[in-house]
Amino acid sequence: MNFGRLSADKLGEIISSGGAKPSEAISAILENARSENRRLNCFITICEEYALAIADRIEKKISGNEPLGRLAGIPLAVKDNIITKDIATTCGSRILDGFVPPYNATAIDYILSEDAVIIGKTNMDEFGMGSSNENSYFGRVINPINDEYVPGGSSGGSACAVAAGLVPWALGSDTGGSVRQPASFCGIVGLKPTYGAISRYGLIAFGSSLDQIGILSRNVKDCALLFSIISRRDYRDETCMAAQYEYGADDIGQFERLKIGLPGEYFGEGIDPEVSRSVHGSIKLLEKLGCEIMEISLPNTDKAIAAYYIIANAEASSNLARYDGVRYGFRSEECKNLEGMYKLTRGRGFGDEVKRRIMLGTYALSSGYYDAYYLKAQKAREIIRRDFKRAFSEVDLIVTPTSPTPAFKLGEKIADPLAMYLSDVYTVSVNLAYLPAISIPCGKTSSGLPIGMQIIGDAFGERKIFKLAYGLEKELGFEF
């Protein structure tokens, strides 16, 4: 049995009913992950001993008739910018190569408390900076649907592992679309929650006002379950505001006839015709299911990319200043003084894309340019947030394409940063406005590449998002 191809829900049923031992399932999944990783490069670290020790501990609970967690024996992959105790965490960067944290991120603690099994840390664009997973110190990741194409980024390793059937679900992070875009490119489900719904404690910062831990899964039901477990208040993260969510299959299965908004700005020039046709086909299906469809406007969408890349890079410039070679990670030994060590460590430890963004962010924050760039970008952010607030006074949810195109070929955009940045044109606004959104598969191109549809909700509106996504997933036939 290919345990990784099962949904988390189904695998949990098999283990809890005695149909398979946790050690049996985890051993098979680890073997498959090791084998497939040679081709896909989706894992930076596969933690075999760690995973098997947890599986053995769960088996002892079962034999002793002890209570089991809701995720007992279910494997999970974790993006390598989420802190894991005693497991190397690198952010896909040379500058953190070999760093082993002494504590867990809050989300990891919640997952482990429910007896889930972490099998490895997934590859990613360095520090989350990229849309193709070609910017990792540990090499690029391959799209498992077609090995000539990118899996998306920066959570490309997590998306690849799920889409390839190596794990039923994975954690990623989303700063400007880094969960939703790879979910779209790989044909799976990807949730970016409301800012503050999941604790960021232990998520290594890229852009602190934009980052959120997200979920990649094979179906909406699994996504809702994992979200309910990790979405809790955490006083170690002052931006974490959520009370714990509780979801059951019956809850998300109660389809509601909602009012759906279609922003014209997301369906205009630049969208691939096959993407447009697939998304509009799903919109027609929603109409048949009883939803009311109405045209809306988000008039300041054209400001989103510029505002996002100024704010994100400025925050990255500040956050990444801590990596200096003094306390942990990579350190250049070819220097004669402290200043030389800083320069060589950062020059050799960071990749080209990270250096580019640090320089752009430092420039935007520098004396004489702060008002012209950073302050203006923050004003644009507020205008974009107000656009969404007005829209949600008229509609329940907003539906858009996740990305203007399907997956692009490896190497196609790596030499053109601006073209790469425009891959996020439909996702960055959600992060700027602190909102939740999910990407679900809604079709395929004529060449078989997946196409994703984005459902955006109001702040802490994940329940409505899950209900619509679950109902649509069943109608479209993409449920595993």
N, C-alpha and C positions, 0 to 999 in steps of 0.2 A: 504494500500500500504506500502511495506517495503522500505522506502526512502533510507535507508542505503545500500540496495542492488543495487541501481541505480548507474550508472556512474555519476561523477560530471557534465559532459557535459549534460547528460539527465536530471538530477535533476535541473540544472540551467535553462534549457528550460522550464520545468514544472512551476517553480516559476516565471520566467519572463513573461510567457504567462498567468499567473493567474490561472493555474491549481491547485495550492496549495499555501496556505499562508505560509510564512517563519515560523511563530510561530507554525503552524500545523505540518510542516515537522520536525522542531527542537524538538518539544515536543515528537513526536513519536520516533525520533532517541535517545533522552535522556532516554526515558523509556526502549527502547530495550538495550541501553548500560548499564543501571543500572542492568537490569535483567541478561544479559549475563556475566557481569563482575564478578558475584558471582562464576561462573564456570571458566572463562578464566583468571581473574586477570590481564587483559591487561591495565586497567587504575589505576593510583595512585590517581588521582583527577578527578572527574566529576563535572564540574562547571555549574550547572543548572541555577542559577539566572543570572550569567554572560551571558550565551548563550541566554537565553530567552530575556534578555534586548537588546542584539544586534538584535535579530529577530524582536522585537517590533519596534526598530528604523528603520529597513529596511522596515517594513510594512508602517510606517509613510512616508517614502520616496516614496513608491509606491502610496499611497493615495494622496500625494501631487504632484504627477507627477514629482518628482525630479529625476535627473540622477542616475542610479544604477551602482555599480561597476560590473566588469566582473564575480565576484564570489558571487553575491548577494544571500544570504540565504543558501549557500552551507556549510555543516558542515565539520570541520577539526579537527583531533587529532594531538597533538604536543608532541614529545618526551620530557621527563621531565628534559632534560639538556639544553633546549632552554628557555631563559628568557622570562617570560610573566608577564606583570605588573598586580599587584593585584591578581595573581593566584600563589599558592605555587609552587615552583620549587626546587626539591630535589636531582636530579641526582640519584635517587634510593638509597640514602645513609642516614643513621641515622645522619650523621654529618651536613646535611642540612635539617633535618626534621623540618617543620614549617617555613622555609625561604620563605618570600613573597617579590619578587623584586619590586622596585619602577619604573621600566622602562621596555620597550619591546626590544627584539632583533630586529635588522633591518628587517630581513625576516618577523617577525610577524607584524611589522608596515606596510610593503608592502601588506601583505595579508589582514589585517584589513581595509586598505584604499580601497580595492576592495569589501568590504562588506561581506567577509567570516565570518563564525561563528565558533569560537573555542569551542568545547564541553568538552574537557578534556585534561589532561596530561597523557601520556602513561608510563607504567612500562618499566624498562630497567635494564640491568646489571649495577651495581654500577659504576658510573663515566664512563660508556661505556666499562668497562673491562670485557669482556666475549663473548662467542660465542653461548650461549644457553639460556640466560635470566633466569638463576638459581642463579645469584649472587646479587639479589636485596634485600635490607633491607625489602622491602614490599612484599616479597614472589615471587615465580617463576610464570612464565606465561605458559599457556598451548597452544599447537598448535591446532587451531580450526579444522584442517583436521582430526586429530587423537589425542585424549587427553592423550595418553600414550607417546607422543613425544614432543620434544622441538620445539619452534617456531623459533629458531635461535636467535642470539644476535649481538650487544647489543640492537638493535632497535626492539626487539621481541614484545614489547607491541604495537608499531605502526603497525607492520606487521600483528599481530594477529587481531587488530581492523579492519583493512581493509579486510583481508581475511574472517573474520567472518561476514562481511556485516554490521558492526556497523557505519562505515563512508566510504565515497567513496575514501578518500585519507588521508595521514598523513605525517607529517614531521618526519624525523629521523636524525641521524648523522652517518657518515661513517669515521672511522679512519683507519681501516684495512679490511673492508668488512661488517661493521655493518648495512648497508642498504641492500646490495646485497645478503648476505647469508640468512638473514631471509626472504627476498623476495622469494628466491629460495625454502626455506623450507616450505613456506606457499602458494606457487603457485600464486604469484602476481608479479607486476612490481616494480623494485627498482633501482633508479638512484643515482649514486655517480658522481657529476659534477666535472669538472676541478677545481683544487685548485685555488681559486681566482674568480670563476664564481659567487659564492653566498657569501655575507658578512658573516663573522664569528663573527661580533659584537653581543654579547648576547648569543653566543654558549659557554657554560661553558667548559673550555679547559681541554682536556685529553692530547693529543699530538699536540701541536700547528702547527707543520709543516705538519701534516697528516690529521687533522680534516676537515671535510666538512659537512655542512647541506645537507641532501639528501631528496628524495621524494619517498614515497611508494604509489602506486595507483592500481586501478583495471585494467587499460589499459594504453597503451602508449600515446594515445591522451590526456588523463587527465594529465599525467605526464608532457608532453610537455607544456601544458597550464600553469600549476602551476610554472614550471621552468621559463617560459617567464616572469612571474610576479615578481618572487623573485631574478632573476639574473640581478642585476643592480650594477653600481658602487656605492661604499659607502666610503666616505673619513674618516669615523671613523674606518675603517679596512684597514690598509695600504697594506695588501696582496690582497685586492679585486680589480681586474683589469678589470672586464667585463663591457661592455656596455650592455644595455638591449637587450635581445633577443625578437624577435616577431615570433610567430608561429601561423599558422592557420591550419585547417583540410586539406585544399588543399595542403598546403606547405609540411607537413610531409607525405601526401598521394602520392606524386610523387616518386614512387619507382625508384631508380637508380641502374644500373648494375655496382656494385662496385667490386673492387679486394679485396678479403677476405683472410687474412692470418691465417693459423692454426699452432700454435707453438707446435712442437712435445713434448716439455717438459711438457705440460699440459695434455697429453693424455697417459702417460706412467704408470709406476707401481704405485699402490695405488688408482687408480680410480675405483669406483664401476662399474661393467659391465653394469648395467641398465642405469646408468648415461651416460656412453660412447655411448651406443646404441642410446639413445634419442638425444644426441647432434649431433652425426653423421647423424642421420635421418634428423635433421633440416639443417645440412650443405648440404646434398644431395638436399633438397628442394630449398635452395638458389642457387645451381648450376642449377637446372631446371628453376629457375626464371631469369637466365641469368648472375648471378654473376660468376666471375672467382675465383676459389679456388686454393690457392697455399700453399705449405708447407713452413714454415719459422722457424727460430730458435731464441729463447730468451735464450742464453746459460748460463746466470747467474741467472736463476730462482731459482736454488737450494740455492742461498745465501739470498733470500728474507726474509724467515721466521726469520732467525737469525738476519739479519740487522734490520728488522722491530721491533722485540721485544727488541732489545737494544735501538734503537732510541725512540720508543714509551714509554718505561718504564723510560728512562732518562728524557724525557720531562714531564712525569707524576710526577716524583719525584720533579721536580721544580715547576710545576703548582699547585700541591696539598699542597705545603708548606703553602699556605695562610689559610688553614682551621685549626684554632688553638683554636676556642672556645671563642675568645675575642670579635669579632664584630657581628657575626650572627651565626645562627644554633645551634647545640647541644653543651652544655658545661657540663662537669662533675663537680659536686659540692663537690665531696668527695676528697678534696685536701687541703693542708695547705699553699701552696705557688704557685707562678706562674709556675715554672718548673713542679711541680706535676700536675697542671691543664692542661698544654700542653700534658703531657704524657697520663694522664687518658682520656682526651677528644679524642685524636687521637687514642688511643688504643681501646676505646669503640665505637668511632664514625665511624671508618672505618671497613669494612668487611675483611675477610681473603685474598681474591684475590687482593684487593686494597693494603693491607699491603705488600703482596708478591711482587707486581710490584713496589711499592715505594722502597722497600729494594733492589731489583735488579737494579733499575734505579740509586739509590744513589751509589751503588757499582760501576756501570759502569762509573760514573762521578768522582769517588774518586781519590785522588792523587795516582799516580802509576799505575792506571788501565784505565785512560781516553784514552791514546793512543792505548792500547791493545784492547779496546772494542768500546767505542763511536766513536773515530776518524776512526777506521777501518770500523765500520758500515756505517759511512757517505761516505767513499770511495766506499764501496759496493753499496750504494744507487746510487751514480753517475754512476757506471758501469751499473747498471740495467736501469737507465734512458737512457743511451746511446744505450743500446740494443733496447729499444722501438723506439728511434729516428731513428736508422738504419732500423728497420722493417717498420716504416711508410714512409720511402723513397721508399719502394717497394709496399706497400699495402695501401688501404684506411682504412680498419678496421680489427680488430683481433677478432676471435671468439674462445671461450674456454668454458668449463664447469664453472659454478659459484662456485660449491663446489665439492670435490671429491666424496661425498656421499649424499644421501638424508638425511632428518632429522633423528637424532638418538634419542634413548629413553631417557626419563627423568632420570637423575641420572647416565647415562651410562658412562659419561666422567668427572663428577664433581670432582672425587678423583684423576684424572690423568691430571694435567695441561698441560703436553706436548701434549697428545693426543688431548686435547681441542684446543690448539694453532694451531695444524696442520689442523684443520678445515678451517683455513683461507689461506691455502697454495696457492689457485688460485686467491685470492683477494688482498693480501697485496702489491703485486708489483705495482698495479695501484696507490695506495696511495703514495708509495715511489717515483714514477715517476711523480706525480702531474697530472695524466691523468683522463679523464672521462670514465665511464663504466656503462652499464645498465644490469640488470638481467631480463630476461623474461621467463615465463613458456614455456617449450618445450616438456613436456611429464610427464608420471607418472610411478612409479614402479608397479610391479605386485600386490603389496599390497595397491596401491592407493596413495602413497606419491608423492608429486610434485617433479619435477626435473627442475632446472633452467639452462639457457644458458646465458653466459656473452658475451656482445659485447663491445669491448674496442676501443676507438677512440683516435686520436691525441689531443693535448691540444686545448681546445675550439672547439672541433669537435662534439659537441652535436647534431648539425643539421643532420649530416650524420648518427649518431647513431639512432636518432629518426626515420629517414626515413627507415632504414633497419629494425629496430625493429617493426615499424608499419606495414610494408609490410609482414613481417614474421608472426606477430601476426594474421593477417587476414587469411593467408594461413593455419596456424596451428589450427585456430578455437578457440583461447583462449580469443578473444575480448569479453568484456561484452557489 
